[in-house]
Amino acid sequence: MSSKCDRYTYRITWSADDAEHVALCAEFPSLSWLSPTPAEALAGMQELVRQVVADMRSNNEPPPEPFAERTYSGRFVVRVPPETHRELAIKAAEEGVSLNRLISARLAR
């Protein structure tokens, strides 16, 4: 039986300050795990997340839903200064695309 903890979003990076690999979990931004190797960092972080999720459940707190299992509409609203809005609208018109397509392409870079 697979645990939801295996479905969370993990990242391993090098920490120059600690001279070790650090594992992070996007759904639990306050947690991290340091180890000499990437594999050990990931294993340590996954175990830490399992412990935190078990603790949350024992306290009747719902653990966060994994990002991979969330539903996204593809729509979000961003406020920008009017000057930026104007500049982007002009750029979209010059490129012959909608403002939405221009912004989507820039965000995808």
N, C-alpha and C positions, 0 to 999 in steps of 0.2 A: 504494500500500500504506500503510495507516494504521499509525502507530506507537502502541504502548501508552502512550507519553508523552502522546498526545492524550486518553487516557481517564482521566488522573489528575484529582484534585479540586483546582481552582485557585480562589483567592479574591483579589480586588483590594480594597484599602482605602486610605484616606488616612492618611498618617503626619504628624501635626502637628509632631512633633519634627524630621523630615527635610524637611518642606514638599514632599513628593513622594508619588506613589502607590506603594504597596508591594504586590508580588505574593507570594503564599504558595502552597505546595502541601501539602495535608494529609498525603500519603504521605511527604513529605520535610520534616518540621517544622523541621529545622535550616537550611533554605535560604530565602532571600528575594531579591527583586530590586526596586530602586528606580528609578523613571523619572518624568518630568514628566507623562506621560499614562497613563491606564489601559491603553490598547492597547499602548503601548511596554512597560509593566510586565509585562503578560501575555506578550508575545512574548519578552521577555528571560528571564522565568522558565521558559517552555517550552523555550527553547534551553538554559538551564542544566540543567534536568532531563534533557534529551536527552544532554547531555555527561556528567552523573553516571551515568546508566543505561549509556551506552557504556563508561565507565570501570569500572563494576561488572562488566559482562559480560566485559570484557577481563581482569579479575582473577578470573573464574569465581565471582563473587558474584551470587546471584539478586536482581534488583531487586524492590521491593515490588509486590505485586499491587494494581491499582487498586481503591479501595473499591467502585466501581460494579460490579466483576466478582466481588467476594467474595460468598460465600453466608452469609446470616445466619439463625439459627434463630428469632429473635424471642424468645429466652429468655435472661435473665441474672439472676444472683443479686446482691442488694444487702443488705448487713447494715446494720441501723439499731438504735438503742438500743431496749430493750424498751418504754420509755414511748412512743416514736414509733410502734412497731408497734401498741400498744394503742390509741393515739389514732386511727390510720388505720383499724384494724378497727372501731372505734366509728363513725367517720365513714362508712365503707362501709355498715355496718348501717343507720345513720340514713337514708342515701340509697337503700337497697334495692338495692345493687349488690355485686358481689364485690369483695374487696380488690384482686384483679388488675385489674379494670375501673377502679376508682378510681385506682390508681397509674398505669395506662396513660393515662388521661385527663389526669392532672396532668402527666405527662412530656411529653405532646403539646402542652401550652400553649406 
